[in-house]
Amino acid sequence: METTIRPINPGDNQRMAQIIRTALAEFGANKPGTVYFDESTDHLYELFREPGSAYFIAEENGELLGGAGIFPTPGLPEGHCELVKMYLDSKARGKGLGGKMISHCLSTAKAMGYTHIYLETMPELRKAVSVYEKFGFQYLNGPMGNSGHFGCDVWMLKSLKDT
């Protein structure tokens, strides 16, 4: 089966919000200060109309499997964006789709002129953290920018120079 990665459409909002909240609950990461409680999680299409942002949907045979995006989070240094809202439906995990989504976001960020990509996550999402490590994300000692996600305590950064 062929997986397609495409830009988000307005009709994807409800399903993506469901995938995000289900995944966070599944890993015990549905806590305050995370996207679980962000009102914007229900309006991703509208959120990603922001200049300098992009959000992508992974789908197979018309079924939405997950998504990931890049966002010019306020307070980040010049040339930096954030890898955001990277979530997959449980049946889509463990098949390399997360890696494809990250690769797509990295190449998009570089094409948009970004030099670095930052992310925030949690230890509860261990499998995602190990994938970020494989992509060359380096650990930081604290957060960058003003994401408002005080529930995240793992911060990572990658240079897009060699991407």
N, C-alpha and C positions, 0 to 999 in steps of 0.2 A: 504494500500500500504506500502511496506517495503522500508525504506530508507537505503541505503548502504553508509558506510564511508570507503573510500579507499585512497591509496596514489595517488598523482597527476601523470598524464601521460602527455607527450609532447602535445598531441592533446587537452588538456584541457586549454591551455594558452589563446586562443582567447576568449572563452566563459567566463573564470574567469575574464579577464580584463574588459569585457563588464559588468559583474555583479558588479564588484567593482566600476567602473566609473558611472554606472547608479545609484547605491545606494548612492554614495556621492552626485551626482547631485540632486537626489530626496530629500535629507535632507539639501540641501544648503551648503554642506561641500566640494564642489569641488573647493577648494582654494589652492593657492600656499603653499608649505610646507607640502603637504599631498601626499598619495600614488596615488591620481588622476593624478599627474604630474610625478610620478616616471616612468622612462623608464623600470625599472625592473617589473612593473605591467604587461607588455606585455610578460614577459619571466619568469613566476613563476616556471615552471618546472626546468629551468636552475638555477635560483636563489637558489632553495631548494636542489641542489646537494651539497651545502656547508656542510661540516662535522658539526654535532651537530644540524642540522636543519631537519624539517619534515613538509610537507604540505599535507593536506587531503581534499578530494573532497566529498561532499555529493551528492548522486544521487538517483533518484527514477525512476524505469522503464527505465533506460538508459538516463534520462534527468538530466543534471548537474544543481544542485540547489544552490550551494555555496561552500565555502571553508574556511579553517582556518589553521594556522600553528604556528610553534615555530621556533625561529631563535636566534642564538648566536650573538646578536647585539654587535658590537664593543664597548668597554668601559664599559660594564656591569660588576659588580663584579663577582668574581669566583662563579660558581654554579648557576648563573642566566641566564635565556633565556627570550625572549620576545614573547608574544602572538601576532601574526601579521596577517594582511590581512584576518580578520574575517568578511566575507560578505556573505549575502544570497540574492537570487533573491526575489523580493517583494512577489511573490506568495508562497514562502516557509517560510515567517516570521509568527510569532505568533502561531506556532505549536509545539514549544519545540525543534526544530532542532538546534537552536543556542546553547542551553544548552547541547545538545548531542555533538556538535562539541567542545565546551569548555571542557567538561568532557574528550573527547578523547584526546585533546591536553594536558590537565593536566596530565592524566595518562601516556601519551607518554613521556612528559618532565620528570616526576618522574622516569620512567623506564630507561631513558637515563642518569640518574644521576644528574639532576638539582635539586636544593634545593628551588629555588624561581622562580616565573614567573612574569614578568613585562609587562605592557601594556601602550600604549599611545592612547588617543582618544580625542573626542571633545564633547562639550555640545550638538551640533546638533544631535548627535547620542544617545540621551537620553535613548531610550529603551535598547540599548546595555549596557549603563552604569548601568542601574538598574539590568540587568542580571549579570554583573560582581560583583556588590555588593552582590547579592544573593549567589555567589560562594565564597564570603569571601575576595575579593580583597579590600585592604585598600588604601585610598587616600594618595598621596605623595604631598609635597609642591613644587616639581620641577621635571624635567626630570632626568632620569638615562641613561647612555650610549650615543652613538652617532648615533641615528637613522637618523638624518637629517630632521626629520619631525617637523619643527618649527611651523607649522600650528596647531599642537596638543597642547592643554593646559589643558588636564586632564591626570594625571599620576597615575597609581595604581600598587600595588604589592601584591602578595600572596605567602605565604610560602607553600611549597608542603609537609611539614612534616605530615600533617593530611589528605592528599589526598589519 
